[in-house]
Amino acid sequence: MRVRLYQPSDDPEWRRMRTALWPDQTAADMAAWRSRADAATLVAEREPAGLCGFAEVGARAFADGCDSSPVAYLEGWWVDPDRRGQGVGAALVRAVETWARQRGYRELGSDALLDNLVSQRAHLRLGFSEVERAVRYRKAL
């Protein structure tokens, strides 16, 4: 399994996986991500062909629990279910870390939903430290 930067020919597979992670996204959301100059998409190749995972990393002005600014942020991370637990996710995060270090970032922020225990455990196994928990609210006006 090889991890590399996204190429335009990866678009159908990237869209498939991105939609699996974020079912409510739109074509405009995907186009907005692809247009960001401060971000990258890394993909994991599936043998013998196709992709089996991706990670998206970008810059944020700040991230909860981080001291530096700007900070690299793991915006999204997906591995196909049949490849989970085989090191694909870890390889993607290592590639994200390399991308961030090469650009001078000193910290990598990320998040997981409160009920996504699988993601929380994966983050901890890869060296992330939990910095806080939050419940967010919304009120229509």
The first five atom37 places (N, CA, C, CB, O) and aatype in JSON, in Angstrom:
{
  "aatype": [12, 1, 19, 1, 10, 18, 5, 14, 15, 3, 3, 14, 6, 17, 1, 1, 12, 1, 16, 0, 10, 17, 14, 3, 5, 16, 0, 0, 3, 12, 0, 0, 17, 1, 15, 1, 0, 3, 0, 0, 16, 10, 19, 0, 6, 1, 6, 14, 0, 7, 10, 4, 7, 13, 0, 6, 19, 7, 0, 1, 0, 13, 0, 3, 7, 4, 3, 15, 15, 14, 19, 0, 18, 10, 6, 7, 17, 17, 19, 3, 14, 3, 1, 1, 7, 5, 7, 19, 7, 0, 0, 10, 19, 1, 0, 19, 6, 16, 17, 0, 1, 5, 1, 7, 18, 1, 6, 10, 7, 15, 3, 0, 10, 10, 3, 2, 10, 19, 15, 5, 1, 0, 8, 10, 1, 10, 7, 13, 15, 6, 19, 6, 1, 0, 19, 1, 18, 1, 11, 0, 10],
  "atom_mask": [
    [1, 1, 1, 1, 1],
    [1, 1, 1, 1, 1],
    [1, 1, 1, 1, 1],
    [1, 1, 1, 1, 1],
    [1, 1, 1, 1, 1],
    [1, 1, 1, 1, 1],
    [1, 1, 1, 1, 1],
    [1, 1, 1, 1, 1],
    [1, 1, 1, 1, 1],
    [1, 1, 1, 1, 1],
    [1, 1, 1, 1, 1],
    [1, 1, 1, 1, 1],
    [1, 1, 1, 1, 1],
    [1, 1, 1, 1, 1],
    [1, 1, 1, 1, 1],
    [1, 1, 1, 1, 1],
    [1, 1, 1, 1, 1],
    [1, 1, 1, 1, 1],
    [1, 1, 1, 1, 1],
    [1, 1, 1, 1, 1],
    [1, 1, 1, 1, 1],
    [1, 1, 1, 1, 1],
    [1, 1, 1, 1, 1],
    [1, 1, 1, 1, 1],
    [1, 1, 1, 1, 1],
    [1, 1, 1, 1, 1],
    [1, 1, 1, 1, 1],
    [1, 1, 1, 1, 1],
    [1, 1, 1, 1, 1],
    [1, 1, 1, 1, 1],
    [1, 1, 1, 1, 1],
    [1, 1, 1, 1, 1],
    [1, 1, 1, 1, 1],
    [1, 1, 1, 1, 1],
    [1, 1, 1, 1, 1],
    [1, 1, 1, 1, 1],
    [1, 1, 1, 1, 1],
    [1, 1, 1, 1, 1],
    [1, 1, 1, 1, 1],
    [1, 1, 1, 1, 1],
    [1, 1, 1, 1, 1],
    [1, 1, 1, 1, 1],
    [1, 1, 1, 1, 1],
    [1, 1, 1, 1, 1],
    [1, 1, 1, 1, 1],
    [1, 1, 1, 1, 1],
    [1, 1, 1, 1, 1],
    [1, 1, 1, 1, 1],
    [1, 1, 1, 1, 1],
    [1, 1, 1, 0, 1],
    [1, 1, 1, 1, 1],
    [1, 1, 1, 1, 1],
    [1, 1, 1, 0, 1],
    [1, 1, 1, 1, 1],
    [1, 1, 1, 1, 1],
    [1, 1, 1, 1, 1],
    [1, 1, 1, 1, 1],
    [1, 1, 1, 0, 1],
    [1, 1, 1, 1, 1],
    [1, 1, 1, 1, 1],
    [1, 1, 1, 1, 1],
    [1, 1, 1, 1, 1],
    [1, 1, 1, 1, 1],
    [1, 1, 1, 1, 1],
    [1, 1, 1, 0, 1],
    [1, 1, 1, 1, 1],
    [1, 1, 1, 1, 1],
    [1, 1, 1, 1, 1],
    [1, 1, 1, 1, 1],
    [1, 1, 1, 1, 1],
    [1, 1, 1, 1, 1],
    [1, 1, 1, 1, 1],
    [1, 1, 1, 1, 1],
    [1, 1, 1, 1, 1],
    [1, 1, 1, 1, 1],
    [1, 1, 1, 0, 1],
    [1, 1, 1, 1, 1],
    [1, 1, 1, 1, 1],
    [1, 1, 1, 1, 1],
    [1, 1, 1, 1, 1],
    [1, 1, 1, 1, 1],
    [1, 1, 1, 1, 1],
    [1, 1, 1, 1, 1],
    [1, 1, 1, 1, 1],
    [1, 1, 1, 0, 1],
    [1, 1, 1, 1, 1],
    [1, 1, 1, 0, 1],
    [1, 1, 1, 1, 1],
    [1, 1, 1, 0, 1],
    [1, 1, 1, 1, 1],
    [1, 1, 1, 1, 1],
    [1, 1, 1, 1, 1],
    [1, 1, 1, 1, 1],
    [1, 1, 1, 1, 1],
    [1, 1, 1, 1, 1],
    [1, 1, 1, 1, 1],
    [1, 1, 1, 1, 1],
    [1, 1, 1, 1, 1],
    [1, 1, 1, 1, 1],
    [1, 1, 1, 1, 1],
    [1, 1, 1, 1, 1],
    [1, 1, 1, 1, 1],
    [1, 1, 1, 1, 1],
    [1, 1, 1, 0, 1],
    [1, 1, 1, 1, 1],
    [1, 1, 1, 1, 1],
    [1, 1, 1, 1, 1],
    [1, 1, 1, 1, 1],
    [1, 1, 1, 0, 1],
    [1, 1, 1, 1, 1],
    [1, 1, 1, 1, 1],
    [1, 1, 1, 1, 1],
    [1, 1, 1, 1, 1],
    [1, 1, 1, 1, 1],
    [1, 1, 1, 1, 1],
    [1, 1, 1, 1, 1],
    [1, 1, 1, 1, 1],
    [1, 1, 1, 1, 1],
    [1, 1, 1, 1, 1],
    [1, 1, 1, 1, 1],
    [1, 1, 1, 1, 1],
    [1, 1, 1, 1, 1],
    [1, 1, 1, 1, 1],
    [1, 1, 1, 1, 1],
    [1, 1, 1, 1, 1],
    [1, 1, 1, 1, 1],
    [1, 1, 1, 0, 1],
    [1, 1, 1, 1, 1],
    [1, 1, 1, 1, 1],
    [1, 1, 1, 1, 1],
    [1, 1, 1, 1, 1],
    [1, 1, 1, 1, 1],
    [1, 1, 1, 1, 1],
    [1, 1, 1, 1, 1],
    [1, 1, 1, 1, 1],
    [1, 1, 1, 1, 1],
    [1, 1, 1, 1, 1],
    [1, 1, 1, 1, 1],
    [1, 1, 1, 1, 1],
    [1, 1, 1, 1, 1],
    [1, 1, 1, 1, 1]
  ],
  "atom_positions": [
    [[0.85, -1.17, 0.0], [0.0, 0.0, 0.0], [0.89, 1.23, 0.0], [-0.97, 0.0, 1.22], [1.82, 1.33, 0.8]],
    [[0.6, 2.14, -0.89], [1.37, 3.38, -1.03], [0.47, 4.57, -0.75], [2.01, 3.48, -2.44], [-0.68, 4.59, -1.19]],
    [[0.98, 5.57, -0.02], [0.26, 6.81, 0.23], [0.96, 7.9, -0.58], [0.22, 7.16, 1.76], [2.18, 8.0, -0.6]],
    [[0.16, 8.72, -1.23], [0.7, 9.79, -2.07], [-0.3, 10.95, -2.13], [1.01, 9.27, -3.5], [-1.43, 10.83, -1.65]],
    [[0.12, 12.05, -2.72], [-0.79, 13.18, -2.93], [-1.84, 12.84, -3.97], [0.0, 14.43, -3.35], [-1.59, 12.09, -4.91]],
    [[-3.01, 13.4, -3.79], [-4.12, 13.27, -4.73], [-3.69, 13.74, -6.11], [-5.35, 14.07, -4.25], [-2.94, 14.7, -6.25]],
    [[-4.17, 13.04, -7.13], [-4.0, 13.44, -8.53], [-5.39, 13.54, -9.15], [-3.1, 12.41, -9.32], [-6.31, 12.85, -8.7]],
    [[-5.57, 14.38, -10.17], [-6.9, 14.52, -10.78], [-7.53, 13.19, -11.21], [-6.81, 15.43, -11.97], [-8.75, 13.06, -11.18]],
    [[-6.74, 12.23, -11.6], [-7.3, 10.93, -12.0], [-7.92, 10.17, -10.82], [-6.2, 10.08, -12.65], [-8.64, 9.2, -11.02]],
    [[-7.63, 10.61, -9.59], [-8.19, 9.99, -8.39], [-9.61, 10.46, -8.08], [-7.3, 10.27, -7.2], [-10.26, 9.94, -7.17]],
    [[-10.09, 11.44, -8.84], [-11.34, 12.11, -8.49], [-12.52, 11.17, -8.25], [-11.69, 13.06, -9.57], [-13.2, 11.34, -7.23]],
    [[-12.82, 10.2, -9.1], [-13.99, 9.34, -8.82], [-13.87, 8.57, -7.5], [-14.18, 8.36, -9.96], [-14.84, 8.48, -6.75]],
    [[-12.71, 8.03, -7.22], [-12.52, 7.28, -5.97], [-12.54, 8.21, -4.76], [-11.2, 6.5, -6.01], [-13.12, 7.87, -3.73]],
    [[-11.91, 9.37, -4.89], [-11.92, 10.36, -3.8], [-13.35, 10.79, -3.49], [-11.06, 11.59, -4.17], [-13.74, 10.86, -2.32]],
    [[-14.13, 11.07, -4.53], [-15.53, 11.47, -4.33], [-16.33, 10.35, -3.66], [-16.18, 11.85, -5.68], [-17.17, 10.61, -2.8]],
    [[-16.08, 9.1, -4.05], [-16.77, 7.96, -3.43], [-16.49, 7.91, -1.94], [-16.34, 6.64, -4.1], [-17.41, 7.78, -1.13]],
    [[-15.21, 8.0, -1.58], [-14.84, 7.9, -0.16], [-15.29, 9.13, 0.61], [-13.33, 7.72, -0.02], [-15.76, 9.02, 1.74]],
    [[-15.13, 10.31, 0.01], [-15.53, 11.55, 0.69], [-17.03, 11.54, 0.97], [-15.14, 12.79, -0.17], [-17.47, 12.0, 2.03]],
    [[-17.82, 11.03, 0.04], [-19.26, 10.95, 0.23], [-19.61, 9.93, 1.31], [-19.95, 10.58, -1.1], [-20.58, 10.1, 2.04]],
    [[-18.82, 8.87, 1.42], [-19.04, 7.9, 2.49], [-18.79, 8.54, 3.86], [-18.13, 6.67, 2.31], [-19.49, 8.25, 4.83]],
    [[-17.78, 9.42, 3.92], [-17.46, 10.1, 5.18], [-18.47, 11.21, 5.48], [-16.05, 10.68, 5.14], [-18.94, 11.33, 6.61]],
    [[-18.79, 12.01, 4.48], [-19.68, 13.15, 4.64], [-20.83, 13.05, 3.64], [-18.9, 14.49, 4.44], [-20.77, 13.67, 2.58]],
    [[-21.87, 12.28, 3.94], [-22.96, 12.06, 2.98], [-23.7, 13.33, 2.55], [-23.95, 11.1, 3.55], [-24.27, 13.36, 1.47]],
    [[-23.69, 14.36, 3.37], [-24.45, 15.57, 3.07], [-23.67, 16.62, 2.27], [-24.93, 16.19, 4.34], [-24.2, 17.69, 1.98]],
    [[-22.44, 16.33, 1.92], [-21.65, 17.31, 1.19], [-22.21, 17.51, -0.21], [-20.18, 16.89, 1.13], [-22.95, 16.68, -0.73]],
    [[-21.83, 18.61, -0.82], [-22.27, 18.93, -2.17], [-21.06, 18.98, -3.11], [-23.04, 20.29, -2.2], [-19.91, 18.95, -2.67]],
    [[-21.36, 19.06, -4.39], [-20.28, 19.22, -5.37], [-19.52, 20.52, -5.09], [-20.84, 19.22, -6.82], [-18.31, 20.59, -5.29]],
    [[-20.24, 21.55, -4.64], [-19.59, 22.82, -4.31], [-18.63, 22.66, -3.13], [-20.64, 23.89, -3.99], [-17.56, 23.27, -3.12]],
    [[-19.0, 21.85, -2.14], [-18.11, 21.59, -1.01], [-16.81, 20.96, -1.49], [-18.79, 20.67, 0.03], [-15.72, 21.35, -1.07]],
    [[-16.93, 19.97, -2.38], [-15.74, 19.3, -2.89], [-14.89, 20.25, -3.72], [-16.13, 18.08, -3.72], [-13.66, 20.24, -3.61]],
    [[-15.52, 21.07, -4.54], [-14.78, 22.04, -5.34], [-14.08, 23.05, -4.45], [-15.73, 22.75, -6.32], [-12.94, 23.44, -4.72]],
    [[-14.74, 23.48, -3.39], [-14.13, 24.44, -2.47], [-12.88, 23.84, -1.82], [-15.13, 24.87, -1.38], [-11.86, 24.52, -1.67]],
    [[-12.98, 22.57, -1.44], [-11.8, 21.93, -0.84], [-10.67, 21.87, -1.85], [-12.14, 20.51, -0.34], [-9.53, 22.21, -1.52]],
    [[-10.95, 21.44, -3.06], [-9.91, 21.29, -4.08], [-9.27, 22.63, -4.43], [-10.5, 20.65, -5.34], [-8.13, 22.66, -4.9]],
    [[-9.97, 23.74, -4.19], [-9.42, 25.05, -4.55], [-8.55, 25.66, -3.45], [-10.55, 26.0, -4.88], [-7.93, 26.71, -3.67]],
    [[-8.48, 25.05, -2.3], [-7.7, 25.61, -1.19], [-6.21, 25.48, -1.45], [-8.07, 24.92, 0.13], [-5.71, 24.38, -1.7]],
    [[-5.5, 26.59, -1.39], [-4.05, 26.58, -1.6], [-3.3, 26.12, -0.35], [-3.57, 27.98, -2.02], [-2.14, 25.73, -0.43]],
    [[-3.95, 26.17, 0.8], [-3.3, 25.83, 2.07], [-3.64, 24.43, 2.54], [-3.7, 26.84, 3.14], [-3.57, 24.14, 3.73]],
    [[-4.02, 23.55, 1.61], [-4.5, 22.24, 2.0], [-4.0, 21.17, 1.03], [-6.02, 22.23, 2.06], [-3.54, 21.47, -0.07]],
    [[-4.12, 19.93, 1.47], [-3.73, 18.8, 0.62], [-4.64, 17.62, 0.9], [-2.26, 18.42, 0.85], [-5.17, 17.46, 2.0]],
    [[-4.79, 16.79, -0.11], [-5.47, 15.51, 0.02], [-4.44, 14.43, -0.25], [-6.7, 15.4, -0.95], [-3.76, 14.44, -1.28]],
    [[-4.35, 13.49, 0.67], [-3.46, 12.35, 0.51], [-4.32, 11.12, 0.34], [-2.49, 12.19, 1.72], [-5.37, 10.99, 0.96]],
    [[-3.88, 10.21, -0.52], [-4.66, 9.01, -0.81], [-3.82, 7.76, -0.6], [-5.21, 9.06, -2.24], [-2.6, 7.77, -0.78]],
    [[-4.5, 6.68, -0.22], [-3.86, 5.38, -0.07], [-4.3, 4.51, -1.24], [-4.22, 4.71, 1.3], [-5.5, 4.34, -1.49]],
    [[-3.33, 3.97, -1.95], [-3.63, 3.13, -3.1], [-4.06, 1.73, -2.66], [-2.42, 3.04, -4.03], [-3.53, 1.17, -1.7]],
    [[-5.01, 1.19, -3.37], [-5.48, -0.19, -3.16], [-4.8, -1.05, -4.21], [-7.06, -0.3, -3.25], [-4.75, -0.69, -5.39]],
    [[-4.29, -2.19, -3.79], [-3.67, -3.11, -4.74], [-4.75, -4.03, -5.3], [-2.53, -3.94, -4.07], [-5.54, -4.53, -4.5]],
    [[-4.84, -4.3, -6.57], [-3.94, -3.87, -7.62], [-4.32, -2.53, -8.24], [-3.9, -4.91, -8.69], [-3.53, -1.97, -9.0]],
    [[-5.51, -1.99, -7.94], [-5.93, -0.72, -8.54], [-6.93, -0.02, -7.64], [-6.54, -0.94, -9.95], [-7.59, -0.65, -6.82]],
    [[-7.03, 1.28, -7.81], [-7.99, 2.06, -7.05], [-7.4, 2.61, -5.76], [0.0, 0.0, 0.0], [-6.19, 2.54, -5.53]],
    [[-8.28, 3.16, -4.94], [-7.88, 3.76, -3.67], [-8.66, 3.1, -2.54], [-8.13, 5.29, -3.67], [-9.75, 2.56, -2.75]],
    [[-8.08, 3.13, -1.34], [-8.77, 2.54, -0.19], [-8.83, 3.49, 1.0], [-8.09, 1.25, 0.22], [-9.33, 3.11, 2.06]],
    [[-8.33, 4.71, 0.85], [-8.4, 5.67, 1.94], [-7.91, 7.03, 1.51], [0.0, 0.0, 0.0], [-7.24, 7.18, 0.5]],
    [[-8.27, 8.04, 2.31], [-7.78, 9.4, 2.05], [-7.71, 10.16, 3.37], [-8.69, 10.14, 1.03], [-8.37, 9.8, 4.35]],
    [[-6.92, 11.2, 3.36], [-6.85, 12.14, 4.48], [-6.75, 13.54, 3.89], [-5.65, 11.83, 5.44], [-6.06, 13.75, 2.89]],
    [[-7.43, 14.48, 4.51], [-7.36, 15.87, 4.09], [-6.79, 16.69, 5.23], [-8.75, 16.4, 3.66], [-7.23, 16.59, 6.37]],
    [[-5.8, 17.51, 4.9], [-5.14, 18.35, 5.88], [-5.11, 19.78, 5.35], [-3.71, 17.83, 6.19], [-4.86, 20.02, 4.17]],
    [[-5.36, 20.71, 6.25], [-5.32, 22.11, 5.87], [-4.82, 22.96, 7.02], [0.0, 0.0, 0.0], [-4.51, 22.44, 8.1]],
    [[-4.74, 24.24, 6.79], [-4.3, 25.17, 7.82], [-5.51, 25.85, 8.45], [-3.33, 26.23, 7.23], [-6.48, 26.19, 7.78]],
    [[-5.43, 26.02, 9.76], [-6.43, 26.8, 10.5], [-5.69, 27.85, 11.31], [-7.3, 25.87, 11.44], [-4.53, 27.66, 11.7]],
    [[-6.36, 28.94, 11.56], [-5.75, 30.0, 12.37], [-5.46, 29.51, 13.78], [-6.66, 31.23, 12.42], [-4.47, 29.9, 14.39]],
    [[-6.33, 28.65, 14.29], [-6.13, 28.07, 15.62], [-6.86, 26.73, 15.68], [-6.63, 29.03, 16.76], [-7.75, 26.45, 14.87]],
    [[-6.48, 25.93, 16.65], [-7.18, 24.69, 16.93], [-7.19, 24.49, 18.44], [-6.51, 23.47, 16.2], [-6.19, 24.76, 19.11]],
    [[-8.31, 24.04, 18.97], [-8.43, 23.82, 20.41], [-7.27, 22.97, 20.91], [-9.78, 23.14, 20.75], [-6.95, 21.93, 20.35]],
    [[-6.65, 23.45, 21.99], [-5.56, 22.72, 22.62], [-4.2, 22.93, 22.0], [0.0, 0.0, 0.0], [-3.2, 22.46, 22.54]],
    [[-4.13, 23.64, 20.88], [-2.84, 23.89, 20.21], [-2.32, 25.28, 20.6], [-2.99, 23.78, 18.67], [-3.09, 26.22, 20.78]],
    [[-1.0, 25.37, 20.72], [-0.38, 26.64, 21.11], [0.08, 27.46, 19.92], [0.79, 26.37, 22.01], [0.18, 28.68, 20.02]],
    [[0.36, 26.82, 18.79], [0.9, 27.53, 17.63], [-0.22, 28.05, 16.74], [1.84, 26.62, 16.84], [-1.37, 27.6, 16.82]],
    [[0.14, 29.0, 15.88], [-0.8, 29.54, 14.91], [-0.01, 30.03, 13.7], [-1.65, 30.69, 15.53], [0.97, 30.76, 13.86]],
    [[-0.41, 29.65, 12.52], [-1.48, 28.73, 12.21], [-1.1, 27.3, 12.59], [-1.85, 28.8, 10.73], [0.05, 27.02, 12.94]],
    [[-2.08, 26.43, 12.51], [-1.87, 25.03, 12.88], [-2.38, 24.14, 11.74], [-2.58, 24.69, 14.23], [-3.4, 24.44, 11.12]],
    [[-1.68, 23.05, 11.5], [-2.17, 22.06, 10.54], [-3.35, 21.33, 11.19], [-1.04, 21.05, 10.12], [-3.33, 21.05, 12.39]],
    [[-4.36, 21.01, 10.38], [-5.55, 20.38, 10.93], [-5.98, 19.23, 10.04], [-6.69, 21.4, 11.07], [-6.15, 19.38, 8.83]],
    [[-6.15, 18.07, 10.65], [-6.64, 16.89, 9.95], [-8.15, 17.04, 9.79], [-6.28, 15.57, 10.73], [-8.92, 16.73, 10.7]],
    [[-8.55, 17.53, 8.64], [-9.96, 17.86, 8.4], [-10.82, 16.64, 8.17], [-10.09, 18.79, 7.23], [-12.0, 16.63, 8.53]],
    [[-10.27, 15.63, 7.57], [-11.03, 14.42, 7.28], [-10.1, 13.25, 7.07], [0.0, 0.0, 0.0], [-8.96, 13.4, 6.63]],
    [[-10.62, 12.04, 7.4], [-9.78, 10.86, 7.39], [-10.7, 9.67, 7.18], [-8.93, 10.71, 8.71], [-11.62, 9.46, 7.97]],
    [[-10.47, 8.89, 6.13], [-11.37, 7.79, 5.8], [-10.56, 6.6, 5.29], [-12.42, 8.22, 4.76], [-9.61, 6.77, 4.52]],
    [[-10.94, 5.41, 5.73], [-10.39, 4.16, 5.2], [-11.58, 3.26, 4.9], [-9.39, 3.47, 6.22], [-12.49, 3.13, 5.72]],
    [[-11.57, 2.65, 3.72], [-12.65, 1.72, 3.37], [-12.77, 0.65, 4.45], [-12.39, 1.08, 1.98], [-11.75, 0.17, 4.96]],
    [[-14.0, 0.26, 4.8], [-14.2, -0.72, 5.87], [-13.39, -2.01, 5.73], [-15.64, -1.06, 5.96], [-12.93, -2.56, 6.73]],
    [[-13.22, -2.5, 4.51], [-12.5, -3.76, 4.34], [-10.99, -3.63, 4.52], [-12.78, -4.31, 2.97], [-10.28, -4.63, 4.53]],
    [[-10.49, -2.41, 4.68], [-9.06, -2.19, 4.88], [-8.73, -1.62, 6.26], [-8.52, -1.26, 3.81], [-7.57, -1.35, 6.56]],
    [[-9.74, -1.42, 7.08], [-9.51, -0.89, 8.43], [-8.76, -1.9, 9.28], [-10.84, -0.5, 9.1], [-8.91, -3.11, 9.1]],
    [[-7.95, -1.4, 10.19], [-7.19, -2.26, 11.09], [-5.97, -2.88, 10.43], [0.0, 0.0, 0.0], [-5.38, -3.81, 10.98]],
    [[-5.58, -2.37, 9.26], [-4.44, -2.92, 8.52], [-3.32, -1.9, 8.34], [-4.9, -3.44, 7.17], [-2.41, -2.13, 7.55]],
    [[-3.39, -0.78, 9.05], [-2.33, 0.22, 8.98], [-2.53, 1.31, 7.94], [0.0, 0.0, 0.0], [-1.68, 2.19, 7.81]],
    [[-3.63, 1.26, 7.2], [-3.87, 2.28, 6.17], [-4.06, 3.65, 6.81], [-5.11, 1.9, 5.32], [-3.45, 4.63, 6.38]],
    [[-4.9, 3.72, 7.83], [-5.14, 5.0, 8.51], [-3.87, 5.56, 9.12], [0.0, 0.0, 0.0], [-3.62, 6.77, 9.02]],
    [[-3.07, 4.71, 9.74], [-1.81, 5.17, 10.33], [-0.88, 5.71, 9.26], [-1.13, 4.03, 11.1], [-0.22, 6.72, 9.48]],
    [[-0.82, 5.05, 8.11], [0.04, 5.52, 7.02], [-0.43, 6.87, 6.5], [0.08, 4.49, 5.87], [0.38, 7.73, 6.18]],
    [[-1.75, 7.04, 6.41], [-2.28, 8.34, 5.98], [-1.92, 9.45, 6.96], [-3.8, 8.26, 5.81], [-1.51, 10.53, 6.55]],
    [[-2.06, 9.18, 8.26], [-1.74, 10.2, 9.26], [-0.24, 10.52, 9.24], [-2.18, 9.74, 10.67], [0.14, 11.68, 9.38]],
    [[0.61, 9.51, 9.07], [2.05, 9.78, 8.96], [2.35, 10.68, 7.76], [2.84, 8.45, 8.83], [3.18, 11.58, 7.84]],
    [[1.66, 10.45, 6.64], [1.85, 11.3, 5.46], [1.36, 12.72, 5.73], [1.11, 10.71, 4.26], [1.98, 13.68, 5.28]],
    [[0.26, 12.86, 6.47], [-0.23, 14.18, 6.86], [0.81, 14.89, 7.73], [-1.58, 14.07, 7.63], [1.09, 16.07, 7.53]],
    [[1.37, 14.16, 8.68], [2.4, 14.74, 9.56], [3.6, 15.21, 8.75], [2.85, 13.72, 10.62], [4.14, 16.29, 9.01]],
    [[4.03, 14.42, 7.78], [5.15, 14.81, 6.92], [4.82, 16.07, 6.15], [5.52, 13.68, 5.95], [5.63, 17.0, 6.08]],
    [[3.63, 16.11, 5.56], [3.18, 17.3, 4.83], [3.24, 18.54, 5.73], [1.74, 17.1, 4.29], [3.75, 19.59, 5.33]],
    [[2.73, 18.4, 6.94], [2.69, 19.53, 7.88], [4.1, 19.96, 8.29], [1.87, 19.16, 9.12], [4.4, 21.16, 8.3]],
    [[4.95, 19.02, 8.63], [6.33, 19.37, 9.03], [7.07, 20.08, 7.9], [7.1, 18.1, 9.45], [7.8, 21.04, 8.14]],
    [[6.89, 19.6, 6.68], [7.57, 20.21, 5.53], [7.15, 21.66, 5.32], [7.29, 19.41, 4.27], [7.87, 22.42, 4.67]],
    [[6.02, 22.04, 5.85], [5.53, 23.42, 5.72], [5.74, 24.24, 6.99], [4.06, 23.4, 5.37], [5.25, 25.37, 7.08]],
    [[6.45, 23.67, 7.95], [6.81, 24.42, 9.15], [5.8, 24.38, 10.28], [0.0, 0.0, 0.0], [5.98, 25.08, 11.28]],
    [[4.76, 23.59, 10.15], [3.79, 23.49, 11.25], [4.39, 22.7, 12.4], [2.47, 22.84, 10.77], [5.14, 21.74, 12.18]],
    [[4.06, 23.1, 13.62], [4.59, 22.44, 14.81], [3.57, 21.55, 15.51], [5.11, 23.46, 15.77], [3.93, 20.75, 16.37]],
    [[2.29, 21.7, 15.14], [1.23, 20.92, 15.77], [0.22, 20.48, 14.72], [0.54, 21.73, 16.89], [0.06, 21.11, 13.67]],
    [[-0.45, 19.39, 15.03], [-1.52, 18.87, 14.17], [-2.77, 18.71, 15.03], [-1.12, 17.51, 13.5], [-2.79, 17.94, 15.98]],
    [[-3.8, 19.44, 14.67], [-5.08, 19.33, 15.36], [-6.0, 18.37, 14.63], [0.0, 0.0, 0.0], [-5.79, 18.07, 13.45]],
    [[-7.01, 17.9, 15.32], [-8.0, 17.02, 14.73], [-9.22, 16.99, 15.65], [-7.42, 15.57, 14.51], [-9.23, 17.62, 16.71]],
    [[-10.24, 16.25, 15.25], [-11.42, 16.09, 16.1], [-12.11, 14.78, 15.77], [-12.4, 17.28, 15.92], [-11.83, 14.15, 14.75]],
    [[-13.01, 14.39, 16.63], [-13.86, 13.22, 16.42], [-15.17, 13.49, 17.15], [-13.17, 11.88, 16.93], [-15.18, 14.13, 18.2]],
    [[-16.24, 13.0, 16.6], [-17.52, 13.16, 17.28], [-17.52, 12.38, 18.6], [-18.68, 12.68, 16.38], [-16.83, 11.38, 18.74]],
    [[-18.31, 12.87, 19.56], [-18.35, 12.24, 20.88], [-18.75, 10.77, 20.82], [-19.32, 12.98, 21.77], [-18.28, 9.97, 21.64]],
    [[-19.6, 10.4, 19.88], [-20.04, 9.0, 19.81], [-19.19, 8.13, 18.88], [-21.47, 8.96, 19.36], [-19.47, 6.95, 18.71]],
    [[-18.16, 8.71, 18.27], [-17.3, 7.95, 17.36], [-16.09, 7.41, 18.12], [-16.84, 8.84, 16.16], [-14.98, 7.92, 18.01]],
    [[-16.35, 6.36, 18.89], [-15.3, 5.78, 19.73], [-14.18, 5.15, 18.92], [-15.88, 4.75, 20.66], [-13.03, 5.15, 19.35]],
    [[-14.5, 4.61, 17.75], [-13.47, 4.03, 16.88], [-12.46, 5.1, 16.48], [-14.11, 3.38, 15.62], [-11.25, 4.88, 16.56]],
    [[-12.94, 6.25, 16.06], [-12.05, 7.35, 15.68], [-11.26, 7.86, 16.88], [-12.85, 8.49, 15.06], [-10.07, 8.15, 16.76]],
    [[-11.91, 7.97, 18.02], [-11.19, 8.42, 19.21], [-10.04, 7.49, 19.56], [-12.15, 8.53, 20.4], [-8.94, 7.94, 19.85]],
    [[-10.3, 6.18, 19.53], [-9.23, 5.2, 19.83], [-8.11, 5.28, 18.79], [-9.8, 3.76, 19.87], [-6.93, 5.19, 19.14]],
    [[-8.48, 5.44, 17.53], [-7.46, 5.53, 16.47], [-6.59, 6.76, 16.69], [-8.13, 5.6, 15.07], [-5.36, 6.67, 16.57]],
    [[-7.18, 7.9, 17.02], [-6.41, 9.11, 17.3], [-5.41, 8.85, 18.44], [-7.35, 10.28, 17.66], [-4.24, 9.19, 18.33]],
    [[-5.89, 8.27, 19.52], [-5.01, 8.02, 20.67], [-3.88, 7.07, 20.32], [-5.82, 7.45, 21.84], [-2.74, 7.29, 20.74]],
    [[-4.17, 6.01, 19.55], [-3.12, 5.07, 19.14], [-2.05, 5.75, 18.3], [-3.74, 3.9, 18.36], [-0.9, 5.32, 18.31]],
    [[-2.42, 6.79, 17.57], [-1.48, 7.48, 16.7], [-0.79, 8.66, 17.37], [-2.18, 7.95, 15.46], [-0.11, 9.44, 16.71]],
    [[-0.97, 8.8, 18.68], [-0.22, 9.81, 19.42], [-0.92, 11.12, 19.67], [0.0, 0.0, 0.0], [-0.33, 12.03, 20.25]],
    [[-2.17, 11.26, 19.24], [-2.93, 12.47, 19.56], [-3.28, 12.45, 21.05], [-4.22, 12.57, 18.69], [-3.42, 11.38, 21.64]],
    [[-3.41, 13.61, 21.65], [-3.85, 13.76, 23.03], [-5.2, 14.45, 23.04], [-2.81, 14.55, 23.87], [-5.39, 15.47, 22.37]],
    [[-6.14, 13.91, 23.79], [-7.43, 14.58, 23.92], [-7.24, 15.85, 24.72], [-8.47, 13.65, 24.59], [-6.61, 15.85, 25.77]],
    [[-7.82, 16.95, 24.21], [-7.65, 18.24, 24.89], [-8.93, 18.77, 25.5], [-7.1, 19.25, 23.94], [-8.88, 19.57, 26.43]],
    [[-10.09, 18.34, 25.0], [-11.35, 18.76, 25.59], [-12.51, 18.03, 24.93], [-11.54, 20.28, 25.47], [-12.35, 17.4, 23.89]],
    [[-13.67, 18.13, 25.56], [-14.91, 17.62, 24.98], [-15.91, 18.76, 24.98], [-15.46, 16.37, 25.77], [-15.89, 19.63, 25.85]],
    [[-16.79, 18.75, 23.97], [-17.75, 19.84, 23.86], [-19.08, 19.33, 23.33], [-17.2, 20.95, 22.95], [-19.14, 18.36, 22.58]],
    [[-20.12, 20.0, 23.74], [-21.44, 19.8, 23.16], [-21.8, 21.15, 22.55], [-22.51, 19.31, 24.22], [-21.8, 22.16, 23.25]],
    [[-22.1, 21.18, 21.28], [-22.4, 22.43, 20.6], [-23.92, 22.56, 20.43], [-21.69, 22.49, 19.23], [-24.62, 21.56, 20.29]],
    [[-24.4, 23.78, 20.44], [-25.82, 24.04, 20.36], [-26.13, 24.94, 19.19], [-26.33, 24.66, 21.65], [-25.27, 25.66, 18.68]],
    [[-27.37, 24.89, 18.77], [-27.86, 25.73, 17.69], [-29.28, 26.15, 18.02], [-27.8, 25.0, 16.32], [-30.06, 25.38, 18.58]],
    [[-29.61, 27.38, 17.66], [-30.99, 27.87, 17.82], [-31.35, 28.65, 16.56], [-31.13, 28.77, 19.11], [-30.67, 29.61, 16.21]],
    [[-32.41, 28.25, 15.89], [-32.86, 28.97, 14.72], [-33.48, 30.28, 15.13], [-33.86, 28.13, 13.9], [-34.19, 30.35, 16.14]],
    [[-33.23, 31.31, 14.37], [-33.79, 32.64, 14.67], [-34.71, 33.07, 13.55], [-32.68, 33.68, 14.87], [-35.28, 34.16, 13.61]]
  ]
}
